[in-house]
Amino acid sequence: MDVKAYMQGLGQQARGAARELARANTNAKNEALLAMAAAIEADSERLMAENKKDLEAGAAKGLDAALLDRLELNPERIAGMAEGLRQIASLPDPVGEIEDLNYRPSGIQVGKMRVPLGVIGIIYESRPNVTADAAGLCLKSGNAAILRGGSEAEHSNQAIAACIHQGLKAAGLPSHAVQVVETTDRAAVGELITMKEYVDVIVPRGGKGLIERVSEDARVPVIKHLHGVCHVYLDDEADRAKAIQIAYNAKTHRYGVCNAMETLLVAEGIAERVLPELGEMYRQKGVELRGCDKTRAILAYAVEASEEDWDTEYLAPILSIRVVADLAAAMDHIHRHSSGHTESIVTENYSRARQFLAEVDSSSVMVNASTRFADGFEYGLGAEIGISTDKIHARGPVGLEGLTSQKYIVLGDGQIRE
């Protein structure tokens, strides 16, 4: 296959579909989304059968447990894909929304209208549910999508793509509005991220290596986060039960996800009251603990944490723990080691909670809640295209609004400039 010619063809078709989608009304887009959801549910057995091929191939290649977990489709996750599409359908359509419309002294009215970005290229690894989430969000926001999943999920992604195309056909929308790249040749990624005449933005979802490569080589704007080194800080004025529950959930709910806690910070005033019970809970769950000297004085079975541990996204049952003097020390640690993804404080002190919210510079900052809530679905976005730790255009979970831009509109009645 001539990969360059193939990708150029996808780009041309996507550009044409984007123009058609710009004319599509909300009802047509919602009809397509609901039809996609119905097709996914109706084909759940086939989706799992195709996914099984990917899981077996992944196990044979030696993929680790975290990657296989991200790759797996089960009835709950398939239902989640369908529900995500239905939630997107239920959300207000941002396209065409006009805001800040004001009269100027000349008599003209000036405002801003929300418009699609155009063509969005999404590059992702492992998780086949991204295929449905990305297609749904791009469609509702009026964008055409070119999706390039990882080779490890080839069968799963193509099966989901068939359901997506059923939905587009049912609503009379162009099939090229969502295209899943069929070749597993890595050269396809290099083409996609440099096709600036056809692609308006790239969203990479996957490991740090993939995102670094895309960020370095892309000639198209990128919405990204490199990794998720997330922190939970247990303040000495935390409710003990809340602290234990949140710290346990943030780490053990799922390991191979970017919003899992990787470092637990504990105020020394509460450390001896929470760490023994928490440590035993982690041990029973099979979590390896790596701690500072003060942590190891309380939890003798914890291994010594290295400087590298504080900057590591494990995506595995491993947790770093540091006992700190106070809130200021905790925020200093976060400032030095956070990836800017998600941080949480557990405290009953209102002033400290507000200080944490104001001073911690991450895309999601939480009070008395697990970092696992840093997710588009949980935030009511329906689903997310990814999480951005950049500060320009979109930050945090990127939903419908993050996939649009704004243009100025001017309404006049014959005014001329003098």
N, C-alpha and C positions, 0 to 999 in steps of 0.2 A: 504493500500500500504506500502511495505517495502521501505521507502524513501532512506535509505542508499544504498540498492541494486539498486534501480532505478537510483540514481545519479551516482553510480559507472558505471552502464551501459552506461549512457550518456557520461561519461568521456572516457571510452574505445572506444566508437564509434567516439568521437571527435578526439581522438589521431590518430586513423586510417585515418579519413578524412583529418587531417592536413598533413599527409604524402602524400596523393593524391594531395592535393592542392599545395604542394610544387613543384609538377611536372606539374601543370596546366600552360598553357601559357596565355599571356595577352589577346589574342583574346577570349579564352573560358571564362575567368573571365568577360570581358566586355559584351560578349553575354548574360551571366547570369544576369548581372546588368540591362541591357536594357530590358530583358524579365521580370524581377521583376517589373520594372517601368511600363511596359505595363500592367501587371497583376493587379497592384494596381489601375491604372486608370480604367481598365475594370471592376473591382470589387468595385468601389467607393460606389455604392448604398448599397452593402452588408456590406462594412466596416462601413458605417455610421449606418446601422441598428444594427450591433453588438455593435458598440460604444454606441448607444442609450441605450442598456441594461445596460452597465456599468455606464452611466450617471444617469440613473434612480435608480440603486442600490446605487450609491454613494450619491445621494441626500437623499435617504431613510435612509442611515447611518449617515447623517449629515455632510458630507464632506463640508469644507468651499469653498467659491467662488474661491479662488486662486487655490485650488486643482482641482475643477471641470473644471476650465479654462485649466489647464494643461492636463486634461484627454480628453477634447473634440476633436473629429475629425470632421472637416467641409470640404467642397469642397476645400477651399484654402489650408488647411493643408495637405490634401491628395495629392493635386497637388504638394505641396512642398516636400512631401516624394518622389514622382516620379522624380521630378526635381533634388533632391539631389542625387538619384541613378544615374541619367544620368550624372550629373556633376562628380561623382566619376569615372564613366566609361571613361569620357573624360580626366581625369588626367593621367599624366605619371605613369607607374607602377614602384614603387620603388624597387621591388624585383629583385635581380640580378645586380643592379646598382653597378659599381665598381668605386671607387675614390681613390685618393692619391696613385696611382700606380707609384712607384719609384724604380730605380735601386739602389742596395746596392753595396759596394765595392767588395763583393764576386761574383757579377754577377747575383744574384737572384733579382727578382722583388717582392716587398712587397706592398700590397694594402689592401683595405677594401671592402667587398661585403655586400650589404644590404640584410638581410634575415628576414623571418617572425619570430614572437615570438613563434608561435606554436598554443596553444589553449588559447583562451581568454574567461573568464567568466565575463559577464556583469550583474549587479544587479541594477534594476532601479524601480522607483515608478512613477505612474500616466501616464507620457507621452508615449502613444503608438507609437508615431512617432520614438521613440528611437529604436524600434524593427527593422524598416527598415534602419535607419541610421547606427546602429551598425552592422547589417548583411552586408550592402554594404561595409563599411570600412574594416571590418574583411576579407571579401572575396577578395577585391582588393589587400589587403596587404598580402594575402596568408595564413591567419589564419583561423582555425576553431573556431566557436563561440558557447558558451552555454549561452543562454539568459534567465534570470529569472526576469520577470516583476512582478509588484505588483498585488495582488489579485483584486484590484479595476479596473484593465484594462484587466482582464482575457479574456473576449470575443473579445475585440479589438486586443489583441496581437496574439491570435490564428488565427484570420482572416487574419492578416498581414502575419503570418508565412506561411499560405497556399499559399499566393502569392509568397513568397520567395522560397518555395519549387518548385513551378511551374517554376520559373526562373532557378533554379539549374538543374531541369530535362531537360529543353529545351536546356541547354548548355552541357549536359552530365556530370555534376559534381556531386559528392556524396551528397545525401540528408542530410547526417549527418554533412555536413560542417557548417550548421546553425541549431541548435536545440533549440527550445523554451520549457522551462520546463513546463510541463503540470500540475503538482501538485501545489496547493496554500499553502501546508503545509510549515510553516516557517522553519522547520527542513531542508528543501532543501537548504536554504542559508547556514546553518551551515556546511553541507556536501560540498557544492561547494567551499567554501573559505578555506577548509582544504585538498582538493584533490590534493596535490602537485605532485603526480605521473602522473596526467592527465592534470592539469591546470597550465599554465605558468604565467598568470597575471590576476588579478581581477580589474574590473573597476566598482565602485559603483556610481550610479547616483540617487540622491534623497535627502531626508532631512538629517539634521545634525545627528539625532539619528541613522539612518541607516548607514551613513558613519563612525561614531564613532564606532559602533558595528563591522562593517566589519574590520576597521583598527586595532581594539584591538584583534579580534579573528582569523584573517586570518593567515594561514601558507603559503600563496602564496603572492608574491609581489603585492602591490596595487597602482594603479594610481588614485589619488583622489583630491577633494577639499572639505573641510568641509562646508563652507558657503560663501556667496558673500556679504560682507559689502563693497559696492563700493562707491567711493567718486567722486564728481565733485567740483573743486575749481575755483571760479570766481575771477580772479586776478583784481587788480584795474586798470590794463592797458588792460582789456578785451574790445572787441567791445560789446556794450550794447545789440544790437539786437542778435548777436551770443550767448551771454551769456544766455539771456532769452530763446531763442529757444532750446539750448542744454540742459539747466537745466530742462526745461519742458519735453522734449522728454525722457531724461534719466530716469525720474521718471514715467511718465504716459503712455509711449508707451505700456508697459505691466508690471503688478505688480508682478506676480508670477514667476519671472525668476531670475536666479542668477546674471545676468549682469544689473539689474535695479539699479539705484542710490538709496542708502539708507540714505546717509548723504550729504547735500549740505554745502560746506564751502565758505564763501563770505568775501572778503577783506573789511575791514571797510571803505576804501576809495571809494568803489562803492556800498556799501550795500543800502544806501538810494536812489540810482538811479535805482536799479534793484529789490529789494525785494518787494516794494509795488505792482508793476505790476505782478511779478511772484507769489506773495502770493495770489492775486485775481484770477489768472489763476488756481492755485492749488485748491482754494476754490470752484471755479465753477466746477471743475472736481471731487470734493468730497474727496480731499486729506487732511487728518489730519496733521497739522503742529506742531512739537514739537521743541521749540527753546531755545537757551541760553538767558541770560538777555538782551544782545544787540539786538538780533533778536526780542524779545518780546517788546522792546521799539519801534521798527518800525512796527511790526505786532502784534497789541494788542490782536488779536484773537488766536494767537499761544499759546499752552499750554507749561508749563515748561518742558524742557527736563531733564531727569534723567541721571546719569552716565551710567546706563544700556543701555539707548537709543543709545549711541555712538557705542555700540558693537552689536547692534541688526540687524539681517537680517529680515525685516518685511515681505517681499513677499506679501505686502498689500498696500492699499492707505494711507500710513503713511510715513512721511518724517521728519528727524531730520535736523535742520539748525543751524549752528554755525557761527557767525561773528568772523573773526580772524584778527590779526594785519597785517599780510603780508604773503608772500610765505613761509618763514621759519616756521611760526606758523602753516600754513596749512600742511606742510610736517611733522611737529612734531605730529600733530593730526593724520594724516594718519599712521605714524609709530607706534603710540600707539594703534590705533583702527582698522586698516585695516585687512581684512582676506587674503590679498595678491592676490585678484582676479583681479580687474580692477580699475584704477584711471584715471581721466582726468583733465587737466588744460585748462581754457579758457583765452587766453591772446594774445596780439599783440606784446609782448616783446619777441624777439627771444632768448635772453640770459636766461630769466626766463623759457621759454619753454624747452630749452636744459638742464637747471639745474634740472627741474622737471623730465625729461626723465632719467637723469643720477642718481638721488638720490632716486627716489621712487622705492621701491623694490617689485613690484607686477608682476603677470604673463602677464598683458597687461597694458601699460601706454600710454596715448593718449594726443594729443594736439588739441584743438578746434574740438572735436568730441564727440558724445554721447557714454556713456559706453555701450549702447545697441549694438554697433558694435562688442563687444567681443564675437565672435561667429564663429564657423568653417565655416559655409556657407558664412558669410560676408567676412571672410578672404581668401576665394577662396579655401578652403580645400574640398569643395563638401558637407561635413557634418562633424560632430565631434562625437567622441566617448564619449567625456566629456571634462571638463576643469581641468587641473592639476595645483595646486598651490604648488606642490612639486618642488624641484630644481634639482632632479636627474632623468635622462632618458628623461622625457617629461615635458614641462611646457607650460601653456596656453592651448588654444584649441588643442586637440589631434586628428590629422588626420592620413593620411596614414603613414607618416614617423614616427610618434610617436608609431605606432603599429609594427614597425620593429626594429631590432637590426643590429649590424654589426659583421662580423667575419673577421679575417685577412686571406688573401689568399697569397700564395707564388708561384711564377712561376719560375721554374729553367730549366736548360738544362744539368743536370748531376752533378751539383755542390755538393761537400761534404765539411763538416766543418773540418778544419785542426787546 
